[in-house]
Every structure is written in structure tokens, then in C-alpha cells.
Amino acid sequence: MSPHVLEVHTRSAQVSRILIAPGLLSSLDAIVAEACPGASRLVVVSSPQVWGLHGAAVRHGLGVADREEFAPVLVPDGEKAKTMATLGRIHDALVVRGIDRKAVLVVVGGGVIGDMAGFAAASYLRGIRLVHVPTTVVAQTDSAIGGKVGVNHRLGKNLLGAFHQPALVAVDPTVLTTLSRRELRAGLYEVVKYGVIASPSLFTRCAETMDALLDGSPSALLPVITDCCAIKADVVTKDEREDGLRRILNFGHTIGHALEAVTNYRLLRHGEAVAYGMKAASAIAVARGTWSATEHAELVRLLDHMGPLPAIGGLDVDAILAATRRDKKVVAGTLHFVLPTRIGDTTIATDVDEPQVRVGLAEIGLA
């Protein structure tokens, strides 16, 4: 199958290409060479778990399967490892290996590894080229696209980072077969997000095919992945640095990030936190009169159909409120809150007050 090709055009970089096709890993050498001409070396960054699952296929696809000296840089995965210390381990490896400015960093993994390795590529020698080979639904549909890279600070998520556009994002949906059902479901919450913010047809497709999506059906996954990538590419082309339109991608993330922070990134997958955040934001929009109770019920019904979320009933509401005030979307003391207006459209509210946030928290069982 010929890959589906999308392009991201930004002021900060040449065209960033997204290629989507089953089996794409087998031709990594050719597509990386085309996207990154004149590369002096390739260096792969991944995690031990991901490399154990996909390392052999990546080595074969890059044409280095028979080279014993080729070794990836392996670092811990997960939000708890998304720190400056882990970033330093990647920097150390690049320095020790003598990686120069014409090299290409190929990151293989999900959103956390992609963010950390992308930040390493952005900061090492003031920037080297980056290729994403995403291995989770969240990474394939969202985090690998658009150039946001970074790590967490102990007081908040993704507070340290940069914008660094990848030269290439190679999306191979067949790698998703290694995901657990929980991990697959967590990624699909982000797919639902895209339907709410930008595409009624995608939302409807999710509702109609969710059981097949949760079963990991390639024929069901490919079109929704492609739709999400197309939406993200369009948004980033229009607004690379989140000055306006790109903020819609944060639907569900304000309260979602706060839930992750107060649970010390241990209880919830990112997508699960976003699912809670979408329910809360939806309830806030109903309370403000900008979103119908009918569409709120439709969204909640779809999210609930996807499966149970981890219980959060005992969390400290005041701690969650404090975490929202440290969100990176706070500008000049004002929180920009993404709220739905109808399925396929949103608004950015700058006047969501604490009582309204408490309405959202009550919707998810936090009174």
C-alpha cells in the first residue's frame, strides 16, 4: 500500500512530512533518507520495553540489522521518567557518541519518549533533525505531530520544552497490535477529542465503530488515525506556536493535566486523564449555556461505552484547583479553557472561574 502523505508547513521549519501506511517500518531507510538528505549518522532513542517489541523491525527497516555496532539509546519511559535527568542521559549519549549537527535522531516510542527525545534533538547543538516513529495511538494521532517537545517539572506537566518540528513522522498502524487493551483505549480517548473539536464525521465514526477500534481492528484504526493526523497537520500549519487555533487541541487537558499532577503521574494514563477532563469541560460548557445537555450526554455515553476509568473519588479538590492555576495554558494569570459549543467546534473561554471548575469536577465525582 502506498503511504498516505500529509504535510505540515510552518514558519520555523521546512515541510514536515507525515507518512501513514501499514508496514511502513520495513522501508524506514528509504523514507528517512528522503526526508533527511545528507545525514551523517542516525541515532535511535527508545525505551527498553518498546525496543524489545519493535527493535528488530526498526533495525531491519533502517538497514542496520547486520551491524552489531548499531545500538539505540535506551531510557526509562512513563510520565515519572519525563524529567530533566532523563533528558540529560540522552544528551550524555549524544555527546559520548560524537553526534554532529548533520545527524538525525530517530525516536521510537510513545508520547513520553517522543517528547523527551524531541527535546534532546531541539537542544543538542542547538538543534538536529528529528524523525518520529510513534508506537502508540496517542503518539500516532497527536503527540508526534506538531513539534511540541519537552519534559515535566515537579510542579506541572510539560513546563520545560520547545517547538522543534520533525522532518518526518512515520506512522505504521500495525505496531499498535502490541498495545494492551487499556493502552489502546487510552489513546482512543484522544481520537474522540479530535471528533469533538473538529470533525462531526470522525465523532460519528468513533461512535459507530468503537467496538472494532477497541479490538484493534486495522481496518477500523487506519481511517481514524489518518483523520486525526490530517486535523493536527492543518491546525499546526495555521498556528504552530499555540497563539490561537492550536489551543483547541487542549480540550480536556486542563483538568486532565491537573489530575495527572495530583496523582503523581501514577494512577492515570494520559488519555484517561483527558477523558475525565473532557467530561468536566463538557459539564462546564453546559452550565455556561454554550453547549447542549443532549450533546454532553452523547459525549459522556461514548466515553463510558469505551470502558471504566480508574477511580478518582478520593482526590483533593483544592489540590486539583491549584494545579489548574499552574497549567502552561495560563497566560498573564488568565487560564484559557477549551469548551465545546457543538460536536465539531469549540470556543476558548478566558473567564472560567473557580465555581465553574468545581461544577466540572463534580461531574467526574469530585465535589
C-alpha positions in Angstrom: 0.0 0.0 0.0 1.3 3.4 -0.9 1.5 5.7 2.2 -0.9 8.4 2.8 1.1 11.6 2.8 0.3 14.8 4.8 2.5 17.9 5.2 2.9 20.4 7.9 4.1 23.9 6.7 5.4 26.2 9.4 7.5 29.3 9.6 10.1 27.7 11.7 11.0 24.7 9.5 10.9 23.3 6.1 8.0 21.0 5.3 7.4 18.3 7.9 6.0 15.1 6.3 3.7 12.6 7.8 3.5 9.2 6.1 0.8 6.7 7.1 0.7 3.1 5.9 0.6 -0.4 7.4 4.1 -2.0 7.1 5.9 1.4 6.9 8.6 0.3 9.3 10.0 -2.0 6.6 11.1 0.9 4.4 12.4 3.3 7.1 15.8 3.6 5.4 14.4 5.0 2.2 11.9 7.3 3.7 14.3 8.7 6.3 17.0 9.3 3.6 14.4 11.1 1.5 13.3 13.3 4.4 16.8 13.9 5.8 19.2 14.2 2.9 22.9 14.3 3.7 22.6 12.8 7.1 26.0 12.0 8.7 24.6 9.4 11.1 21.4 8.1 12.6 21.0 7.7 16.3 17.9 5.9 17.7 16.3 6.8 21.1 13.7 4.4 22.6 12.8 2.7 25.8 13.8 -0.9 26.8 10.2 -2.1 26.6 9.5 -0.5 23.2 12.8 -1.6 21.8 12.1 -5.2 22.9 8.9 -5.1 21.0 9.9 -3.2 17.8 13.7 -3.0 17.8 14.3 -5.9 15.4 11.8 -4.4 12.9 13.3 -0.9 13.2 16.9 -2.3 12.8 15.7 -4.2 9.7 13.8 -1.2 8.3 16.8 1.1 8.8 19.1 -1.4 7.1 21.3 -2.0 10.1 20.1 -5.4 11.2 23.5 -7.0 10.4 25.6 -4.2 12.1 26.5 -5.3 15.6 27.9 -1.8 16.5 24.5 -0.2 16.0 22.9 0.3 19.4 20.0 2.5 20.4 20.0 5.0 23.3 17.5 3.4 25.8 16.0 5.5 28.6 13.1 4.9 31.0 9.6 5.5 29.8 6.5 6.9 31.5 5.5 10.3 33.0 7.6 9.7 36.1 10.7 9.5 33.9 9.8 12.5 31.9 12.4 14.7 33.6 15.5 16.8 33.1 17.5 13.9 34.5 16.4 11.5 31.8 16.9 14.3 29.2 20.5 14.5 30.4 21.0 10.8 29.8 20.1 11.3 26.2 22.4 14.4 25.9 25.2 12.4 27.5 24.8 9.6 25.0 24.8 12.1 22.1 28.0 13.7 23.3 29.8 10.5 24.0 29.0 9.2 20.5 30.2 12.4 18.9 26.9 13.1 17.2 27.2 16.1 14.9 24.8 18.7 13.5 24.1 16.7 10.4 23.0 13.7 12.3 19.4 12.6 12.6 17.7 11.5 15.8 15.1 8.7 15.2 12.8 8.3 18.2 10.8 5.1 18.5 8.1 5.0 21.1 5.0 6.7 22.5 4.3 10.2 23.6 6.7 10.4 26.6 9.7 9.1 24.7 8.8 11.3 21.7 8.6 14.4 23.9 11.9 13.7 25.7 13.9 12.7 22.7 12.4 15.5 20.7 13.6 18.0 23.3 17.0 16.4 23.2 17.0 16.9 19.4 15.9 20.5 19.8 18.5 21.4 22.4 21.6 19.3 21.4 23.9 21.5 19.3 21.0 24.0 19.1 19.0 21.6 17.1 19.5 18.4 15.0 17.0 16.8 12.7 14.3 14.6 14.2 12.2 11.6 12.9 9.3 10.2 14.9 8.4 6.5 14.7 5.3 6.5 17.0 4.2 3.3 18.6 1.0 4.2 20.5 -2.3 5.7 19.4 -1.7 8.9 21.2 1.7 9.4 19.5 0.4 8.4 16.1 -2.6 10.7 16.2 -1.3 13.6 18.3 1.9 14.0 20.2 4.4 13.1 17.4 2.9 15.7 15.1 3.4 19.4 15.5 6.8 19.9 17.1 5.9 20.2 20.8 8.7 18.6 22.8 9.6 18.8 26.4 9.7 17.3 29.9 7.8 17.8 33.2 8.6 19.9 36.1 7.8 18.7 39.6 5.1 21.4 39.8 3.5 20.8 36.5 3.4 18.9 33.2 5.3 19.9 30.1 6.5 23.1 31.7 10.0 22.8 30.2 10.3 22.4 26.4 10.5 23.8 22.9 8.9 23.7 19.5 11.0 21.5 17.2 9.3 20.2 14.0 10.2 16.7 13.0 11.4 16.2 9.4 9.3 13.0 9.3 6.6 11.2 11.2 6.4 7.6 10.1 3.0 6.2 11.2 2.7 2.4 10.9 -0.6 1.3 12.5 0.5 -2.4 12.6 2.7 -1.7 15.6 -0.4 -1.0 17.6 -1.1 -4.7 17.9 1.4 -4.9 20.7 -0.6 -2.4 22.9 -2.6 -3.6 25.9 -6.3 -3.0 25.7 -6.0 -0.3 28.4 -3.3 1.5 26.5 -5.2 1.2 23.2 -8.3 2.6 24.9 -6.3 5.4 26.5 -5.2 6.5 23.0 -8.7 6.3 21.6 -9.9 8.9 24.1 -7.7 11.4 22.2 -9.3 10.3 18.9 -12.7 11.1 20.4 -11.3 14.5 21.4 -10.5 15.2 17.7 -14.1 14.4 16.8 -15.4 16.9 19.4 -13.1 19.7 18.4 -13.0 19.5 14.7 -15.0 16.7 12.9 -18.6 15.6 13.5 -18.0 12.8 11.0 -15.0 11.5 13.0 -17.1 11.6 16.1 -19.8 9.6 14.4 -17.3 7.1 13.1 -15.9 6.6 16.6 -19.4 6.0 18.0 -20.3 3.6 15.2 -17.0 1.6 15.2 -15.8 1.9 18.8 -16.0 -1.8 19.5 -13.9 -2.6 16.4 -11.4 0.2 17.4 -11.1 -1.2 20.9 -10.4 -4.7 19.4 -7.6 -3.1 17.5 -9.1 -3.7 14.0 -6.6 -2.4 11.5 -9.4 -1.5 9.0 -11.1 0.5 11.7 -8.0 2.2 13.1 -6.4 3.3 9.8 -9.1 5.8 8.8 -9.4 7.4 12.2 -5.6 7.7 12.6 -5.5 9.4 9.1 -8.3 11.8 10.0 -6.6 12.8 13.3 -3.3 13.3 11.6 -5.0 15.5 8.9 -6.7 17.6 11.5 -3.5 18.1 13.6 -1.4 18.9 10.4 -4.0 21.5 9.4 -4.1 23.1 12.9 -0.3 23.2 13.3 0.1 24.7 9.8 -2.2 27.5 10.7 -0.9 28.0 14.3 2.5 26.5 15.1 3.1 28.0 18.5 -0.3 27.9 20.0 -1.1 31.6 19.7 -4.8 30.9 18.9 -6.3 28.0 16.9 -3.9 25.3 18.2 -5.3 25.8 21.7 -8.4 23.7 20.7 -6.1 20.6 20.8 -6.1 21.1 24.6 -9.8 20.1 25.0 -9.9 18.0 28.2 -6.3 18.7 29.0 -6.6 21.5 31.6 -8.3 19.3 34.3 -6.7 16.2 32.8 -3.2 17.5 33.4 -4.2 18.6 36.9 -5.4 15.1 37.6 -2.1 13.6 36.4 -0.1 16.1 38.6 -2.0 15.5 41.8 -1.8 11.7 41.4 1.9 12.0 40.8 1.5 10.5 37.3 0.9 7.1 38.7 -2.8 6.4 38.6 -3.9 7.5 35.2 -2.8 7.1 31.6 -2.7 10.4 29.8 -5.7 9.5 27.7 -7.7 8.5 30.8 -6.9 11.8 32.4 -8.1 13.6 29.2 -11.3 11.6 29.2 -12.1 12.9 32.7 -11.1 16.3 31.6 -13.4 16.2 28.6 -16.3 15.2 30.8 -15.6 18.0 33.2 -15.1 20.6 30.4 -18.4 19.4 28.8 -20.3 19.9 32.1 -18.8 23.4 32.5 -20.0 24.3 28.9 -23.5 23.1 29.7 -23.5 25.1 32.9 -22.5 28.2 30.9 -25.2 27.6 28.4 -22.9 27.3 25.4 -23.2 23.5 24.8 -26.4 21.4 24.9 -27.2 18.9 27.5 -28.0 16.5 24.7 -24.5 16.7 23.2 -23.0 16.5 26.6 -24.9 13.2 27.2 -23.8 11.9 23.8 -20.1 12.5 24.6 -20.4 11.0 28.1 -22.2 8.0 26.7 -19.4 7.3 24.2 -16.7 7.8 26.8 -18.5 5.5 29.2 -19.0 2.9 26.5 -15.2 2.7 26.0 -14.8 1.2 29.4 -14.3 2.1 33.1 -11.8 4.7 34.1 -9.7 4.4 37.2 -11.5 5.6 40.3 -10.5 9.1 41.4 -13.2 9.8 44.1 -10.7 10.4 46.9 -8.6 13.1 45.3 -8.2 16.6 46.9 -10.3 19.1 45.0 -8.3 22.1 46.3 -5.0 20.4 45.1 -6.6 19.9 41.6 -7.7 23.6 41.5 -4.2 24.7 42.5 -2.8 22.5 39.7 -5.0 24.1 37.1 -3.6 27.5 38.1 -0.1 26.2 37.2 -1.2 24.9 33.8 1.0 26.0 30.9 -2.1 27.5 29.2 -2.2 30.2 31.9 -1.2 33.5 30.2 -0.8 36.7 32.3 -2.7 35.0 35.1 -5.6 34.0 32.8 -6.4 30.4 32.1 -7.5 29.6 28.5 -10.1 26.9 28.9 -11.3 24.9 25.8 -15.0 24.3 25.9 -17.2 22.6 23.3 -20.0 24.6 21.6 -21.2 21.7 19.3 -19.8 18.5 18.1 -17.0 19.6 15.8 -16.5 23.0 17.2 -15.1 24.7 20.4 -14.5 28.1 21.9 -11.6 29.3 24.1 -13.0 30.8 27.3 -10.9 33.1 29.5 -13.5 33.7 32.2 -14.0 30.2 33.7 -14.0 30.8 37.4 -13.4 28.5 40.3 -17.1 27.8 40.9 -17.5 26.7 37.3 -14.4 24.5 37.5 -16.0 22.9 40.6 -19.1 22.1 38.5 -16.8 20.2 36.1 -15.1 18.4 39.0 -18.5 17.4 40.4 -19.4 15.9 37.1 -16.5 13.4 37.5 -17.2 12.6 41.1 -15.1 15.3 42.8 -17.3 17.5 44.9 
